[in-house]
Amino acid sequence: MNEFENYKEALIASAKLFISMHVFDLKENKYYAIKTNEHIERFSSEKNDLQSLINYVMQNLVDEHYRKDILEFVDFSTLKDRLKDKDYIEVVFLGLINGWCSAKFIKFDDGQDLDRVLYIVENINNQTVEIENLKSKQEQFAHNRMIMNALLTDYSTVCEVDINKTLIKIYKISDRIIDMSDNLLYEADFEQTFKDYIEKAVFEDDKDMVAKRLNLDYMKNGIEAGSSDSIIYRNYVGSYGVLKMIRISKNSVFLGFKEKNTEIREYQEQLYIDSLTKVKNRRFLDDELDGASSDGLIMADIDFFKQINDSYGHQCGDEALKAVALCLKKQAANREAGNAGIVIRYGGDEFMVAFSDIDRDELEEILKGMKEAVKKIHLESYPELSLSMSFGAVYGKGLIKDQISSSDQALYESKKIRDAYTLKLFY
């Protein structure tokens, strides 16, 4: 068997791991199927242009809740920037035919120009099934989702604490902890298990900090049901790790331990950062802020954004969105005291900014500052274009999901005038 035949057989064998494998020639606007299926072929035959083709396939084979994210992921116009200094990029989505999937763009070694990429789609249902089988009777959908997310984001150890029974049930555990434990049980006494963990696995200077979290009193009284807490600490060799604690229900706390490495940070950025504007995306709002509260919530959108796209083109619209997002982020962080506001691209040209620990006067000053700062934005490629935004806000503590409607109503009033803000009290 010659070298070419070896390579060919190796490629055929590795293709068994994936739903599909395609080489995209971006320069020639062509694709080559290494492995495909009848569903992909059915929809790919409808389009000739490479970008239109992959968009059409994704629109027809991806669950509607993940369609926006997958279309951003397969956008060739931004692919070169997203693959810069990386060998591959990845996204997780829910397919209509194959269920949970992971898609990757992998760079060819073609020098500086990104002429070709390998696009592979892998089925990861086995991972989710493995987690679901570990806990067949789950009290809440959030519990199920958190356990699945822990696996998909590579937590090295996943467990659950029953506060009433003071038992810990281990679902997944790292080899390092197994090697350090003499008589590890997959359902064990909580206090003894974590006493051993802190003693053997945690860096000396961080033992007290970890012990305060891995404490039944703290779990009962320090974390409200539906909320979470996390800390960064060092293990016994001085490497940093993350402990995340999620109060799933009155009697149950979910714990995840993972190494704080580059791969996890990049995965989370892909998951929760809008690829165009680099602020938080709608999925972050749905996953991380569901049940969270704020003292002040702002909704804003760009005035006459459709006309900007129609008159100057969508590239100009994209530049405007990026500039506005950066402007809002700077203004939201410009506080003498308190945390920076969380900026989220809510959809299209609409943005949300959530604040905690803010009073009414400061919220109004921030609204004024944002309105004036947006008008000072200068797009180098479009010097004749002037931007403005309309803002609607509510002040008063409440759940973000309840404040959105009131903020939208305030925004509607501002849009009647344009380049204005409306601030209302939230009851």
C-alpha positions in Angstrom: 0.0 0.0 0.0 1.5 3.3 -1.0 1.5 6.6 0.9 -1.5 8.0 -0.9 -3.6 5.0 -0.2 -2.7 5.2 3.5 -3.8 8.8 3.6 -7.0 7.9 1.8 -7.9 5.0 4.1 -7.1 7.2 7.1 -9.5 9.9 5.9 -12.3 7.4 5.2 -11.8 5.9 8.7 -11.9 9.3 10.4 -15.0 10.4 8.4 -17.0 7.7 10.3 -16.8 10.0 13.3 -18.7 12.8 11.6 -22.1 13.5 10.1 -20.5 15.4 7.2 -17.1 16.6 6.0 -16.7 19.3 3.3 -13.8 21.3 1.9 -14.8 24.8 1.0 -12.7 26.6 -1.6 -13.5 30.2 -0.8 -11.4 31.5 -3.6 -13.0 29.4 -6.3 -16.5 29.6 -4.7 -16.7 25.7 -4.7 -17.1 22.9 -2.3 -16.0 19.3 -2.2 -17.9 16.7 -0.2 -15.7 14.1 1.6 -18.8 12.9 3.5 -22.4 14.0 3.1 -26.0 12.7 3.4 -29.3 12.8 1.6 -30.6 15.7 3.7 -27.6 18.0 3.0 -27.7 17.0 -0.7 -31.4 17.8 -1.0 -31.0 21.4 0.1 -27.5 22.0 -1.3 -28.8 21.3 -4.8 -31.0 24.4 -4.6 -28.2 27.0 -4.7 -25.1 27.7 -6.8 -23.3 30.4 -4.8 -21.3 28.9 -1.9 -22.5 31.3 0.8 -26.1 31.0 -0.3 -25.8 27.2 -0.4 -24.5 26.8 3.1 -27.0 29.3 4.5 -29.9 27.5 2.8 -28.8 24.1 4.2 -28.5 25.6 7.7 -31.9 27.3 7.5 -33.6 24.0 6.7 -31.6 21.6 9.0 -31.1 23.6 12.2 -33.6 24.2 15.0 -35.0 27.8 14.8 -33.6 28.8 18.2 -30.1 28.1 17.0 -30.5 29.3 13.4 -29.3 32.9 14.0 -26.1 31.7 15.7 -25.3 29.0 13.1 -25.8 31.5 10.2 -23.3 33.9 11.9 -20.9 31.0 12.4 -20.9 30.1 8.6 -20.6 33.7 7.5 -17.6 33.6 5.2 -17.2 37.4 5.3 -16.1 37.3 8.9 -14.4 33.8 8.8 -10.9 35.1 8.2 -11.0 37.4 11.3 -12.5 34.7 13.4 -9.9 32.1 12.4 -7.0 34.5 12.9 -4.4 33.0 15.2 -6.5 29.9 15.6 -6.4 26.4 14.0 -10.2 26.0 14.3 -13.4 27.5 15.6 -16.4 25.6 16.9 -20.1 26.1 17.7 -22.7 23.8 19.3 -26.3 23.8 17.9 -29.4 21.7 17.8 -30.1 20.0 14.4 -33.6 19.0 13.2 -32.4 15.6 11.9 -29.4 14.6 14.1 -30.1 16.4 17.4 -27.2 18.1 19.2 -24.2 18.7 16.9 -20.8 20.4 17.0 -19.6 22.2 13.9 -16.0 23.2 13.2 -14.1 25.3 10.6 -10.5 24.0 10.4 -7.8 25.9 8.6 -5.7 24.4 5.9 -2.0 25.3 6.1 -2.1 27.7 3.1 0.0 30.5 4.5 -1.6 33.9 5.2 -4.6 33.6 2.7 -7.6 31.8 3.9 -8.5 30.1 0.6 -9.7 26.7 1.9 -11.3 25.5 5.1 -12.5 22.1 6.2 -16.0 22.1 7.6 -17.0 19.2 9.8 -20.2 18.4 11.7 -20.1 15.9 14.6 -23.1 14.4 16.4 -22.7 14.8 20.2 -26.0 13.3 21.3 -24.1 10.5 23.1 -22.7 13.1 25.5 -26.1 14.5 26.3 -27.7 11.1 26.6 -24.9 10.1 29.0 -25.8 13.0 31.3 -29.5 12.4 31.0 -29.1 8.8 32.1 -27.2 9.9 35.2 -30.3 11.6 36.5 -33.4 10.2 34.9 -35.9 12.0 37.2 -35.1 15.7 37.2 -37.2 18.3 39.0 -36.7 21.2 36.6 -35.7 21.8 33.1 -33.0 24.2 34.3 -31.4 21.3 36.2 -31.2 19.2 33.1 -29.8 22.2 31.1 -27.1 23.0 33.6 -25.8 19.5 33.8 -25.7 19.3 30.0 -23.9 22.6 29.8 -21.3 21.5 32.3 -20.4 18.5 30.1 -20.4 20.5 26.9 -18.1 23.2 28.4 -15.6 20.6 29.7 -16.1 20.7 33.4 -13.6 18.1 34.7 -15.8 17.2 37.7 -19.6 17.4 38.0 -21.5 16.6 41.2 -24.7 17.4 43.1 -25.2 18.1 46.8 -28.4 17.0 48.6 -28.5 19.6 51.4 -31.0 17.7 53.5 -29.3 14.4 53.4 -25.8 16.0 53.4 -24.9 13.6 50.5 -22.9 14.3 47.4 -23.5 12.4 44.2 -20.7 12.4 41.7 -21.6 12.3 38.0 -18.2 13.0 36.4 -14.8 13.2 38.1 -11.2 14.1 36.9 -8.5 11.5 37.0 -6.4 13.8 39.2 -9.0 13.7 42.0 -9.4 9.9 41.6 -5.7 9.5 42.0 -5.7 11.5 45.2 -8.6 9.7 46.8 -8.2 6.4 48.6 -11.8 5.3 49.1 -13.9 7.5 46.8 -17.6 6.7 46.6 -19.9 8.1 43.9 -22.4 8.8 46.6 -20.7 9.9 49.8 -21.0 12.2 52.8 -20.7 15.8 51.8 -18.6 17.2 54.6 -16.0 14.4 54.6 -15.6 14.3 50.9 -14.9 18.0 50.6 -12.8 18.1 53.7 -10.5 15.6 52.0 -10.7 17.6 48.7 -9.7 20.9 50.3 -6.9 19.2 52.3 -5.4 17.4 49.4 -6.3 19.3 46.3 -6.4 23.1 47.1 -3.5 25.4 47.3 -2.7 26.3 51.0 -3.4 30.1 50.7 -6.8 29.4 49.1 -8.1 26.7 51.4 -10.2 29.1 53.6 -11.8 30.7 50.6 -12.8 27.3 49.1 -13.9 26.0 52.5 -16.3 28.9 53.0 -18.1 28.0 49.7 -18.1 24.2 50.2 -20.0 24.6 53.4 -23.6 23.4 54.0 -24.6 26.7 55.8 -23.4 28.7 52.8 -25.3 26.5 50.4 -28.5 26.8 52.4 -28.3 30.5 53.1 -25.8 32.1 50.8 -27.2 31.0 47.4 -30.9 31.6 46.6 -32.8 29.0 44.6 -32.3 29.6 40.9 -29.1 31.6 41.4 -25.4 30.8 41.2 -22.0 31.7 42.6 -18.4 31.0 41.3 -14.9 31.6 42.5 -11.4 31.2 41.0 -8.9 29.4 43.1 -5.6 27.6 42.8 -5.1 23.8 43.1 -2.3 22.1 45.0 0.2 22.8 42.2 -0.8 26.4 41.9 -2.8 26.2 38.7 -6.0 28.2 38.6 -9.4 26.5 38.5 -13.1 27.5 38.7 -15.7 26.3 41.1 -19.3 27.1 40.0 -22.2 26.5 42.4 -25.8 26.5 41.1 -28.8 26.3 43.5 -31.1 24.1 41.4 -33.8 23.8 44.0 -34.5 24.2 47.7 -32.6 21.0 48.5 -30.2 20.6 45.7 -26.9 22.4 44.7 -25.1 21.6 41.5 -21.2 21.9 41.5 -18.8 22.1 38.6 -15.1 22.2 38.8 -12.9 22.9 35.7 -9.4 24.2 34.8 -9.4 27.8 33.8 -7.8 27.3 30.4 -7.9 29.0 27.0 -10.1 26.4 25.4 -13.0 27.0 27.9 -12.8 30.8 27.7 -12.9 30.6 23.9 -15.9 28.3 24.0 -17.8 30.6 26.3 -17.0 33.6 24.1 -18.4 31.8 21.1 -21.5 30.9 23.0 -22.3 34.2 24.6 -20.6 36.9 22.6 -22.2 38.5 19.5 -19.7 37.8 16.7 -20.2 41.2 15.0 -20.4 43.7 17.9 -18.4 41.7 20.6 -20.9 42.5 23.3 -23.1 39.8 25.0 -25.7 38.1 22.8 -29.3 37.1 23.2 -28.4 33.6 24.3 -26.4 35.1 27.2 -29.6 37.0 28.3 -31.7 33.8 28.0 -29.2 31.4 29.7 -27.3 33.6 32.3 -29.8 36.4 33.2 -33.0 34.4 33.4 -34.2 35.1 36.9 -31.6 37.9 37.4 -32.7 41.4 38.6 -31.5 44.9 37.9 -32.0 48.4 39.3 -32.1 50.0 35.9 -32.7 48.7 32.4 -32.1 50.5 29.1 -33.4 49.5 25.7 -32.1 51.4 22.7 -32.0 51.2 18.9 -30.3 53.1 16.1 -32.5 55.8 14.5 -33.4 55.2 10.8 -31.2 52.0 10.7 -33.1 50.6 7.7 -32.4 53.7 5.7 -28.7 53.4 6.6 -28.7 49.9 5.2 -30.7 50.9 2.1 -28.6 54.0 1.3 -25.1 52.9 2.3 -25.3 49.1 2.2 -25.2 46.4 4.9 -21.4 46.8 5.4 -22.0 50.3 6.6 -24.8 49.0 8.8 -22.4 46.5 10.3 -19.8 49.2 10.9 -22.5 51.3 12.6 -23.5 48.4 14.9 -19.9 47.8 15.9 -19.3 51.5 16.7 -22.5 51.9 18.6 -21.8 48.7 20.7 -18.4 49.9 21.6 -19.8 53.4 22.5 -22.5 51.9 24.8 -20.0 49.6 26.4 -17.7 52.5 27.3 -20.5 54.6 28.6 -21.9 51.7 30.7 -18.5 51.2 32.3 -18.1 55.0 33.0 -19.1 54.8 36.7 -17.4 56.2 39.8 -18.9 53.4 41.9 -20.7 50.2 41.2 -20.3 47.5 38.5 -20.3 48.3 34.8 -23.6 47.8 33.0 -24.0 44.7 31.0 -24.4 45.5 27.3 -26.4 43.0 25.2 -27.3 43.0 21.5 -30.9 42.2 21.9 -31.6 41.8 18.2 -31.0 43.6 14.9 -30.0 47.2 15.8 -31.6 47.0 19.3 -29.4 46.9 22.4 -30.0 46.4 26.1 -28.0 47.6 29.0 -28.6 46.3 32.6 -27.3 47.9 35.7 -27.1 46.8 39.3 -26.5 49.2 42.3 -27.5 52.4 40.5 -29.7 55.2 41.5 -32.1 57.2 39.4 -30.0 60.3 38.9 -27.0 58.3 37.8 -29.1 56.3 35.4 -30.4 59.5 33.8 -26.9 60.9 33.5 -25.8 57.7 31.8 -28.8 58.0 29.4 -27.7 61.6 28.5 -24.1 60.5 28.1 -25.0 57.6 25.8 -27.3 59.8 23.7 -24.6 62.4 23.2 -21.7 60.0 22.7 -23.5 58.2 19.9 -24.0 61.5 18.0 -20.2 61.9 18.1 -19.5 58.6 16.5 -17.5 59.0 13.2 -17.2 56.2 10.8 -14.0 56.7 8.8 -15.4 54.9 5.7 -18.6 56.9 5.8 -17.7 60.4 6.9 -20.9 62.0 5.7 -23.1 59.6 7.9 -24.4 60.9 11.3 -25.8 58.5 13.9 -28.3 58.9 16.7 -30.2 56.6 19.0 -33.4 56.5 20.9 -33.5 55.2 24.4 -36.1 53.8 26.7 -35.3 53.0 30.4 -36.9 52.0 33.6 -35.6 52.6 37.1 -36.5 50.4 40.1 -35.4 46.9 41.2 -37.1 44.0 39.4 -36.5 41.0 37.3 -34.9 41.8 34.0 -37.4 39.7 32.1 -40.2 41.8 33.7 -38.5 45.1 33.0 -38.0 44.5 29.3 -41.7 45.2 28.3 -41.7 48.5 30.3 -38.4 49.6 28.8 -39.7 48.8 25.3 -42.7 51.0 26.0 -40.4 53.9 27.0 -38.3 53.3 23.9 -41.5 53.5 21.7 -42.2 57.0 23.1 -38.6 58.1 22.4 -38.8 56.8 18.8 -41.7 59.1 18.1 -39.2 62.0 18.6 -35.9 60.3 17.7 -32.5 61.2 19.3 -34.3 61.2 22.7 -34.6 59.2 25.9 -37.5 58.4 28.1 -37.1 57.2 31.7 -39.9 55.7 33.8 -40.2 54.2 37.2 -40.6 50.4 37.4 -43.2 49.2 39.8 
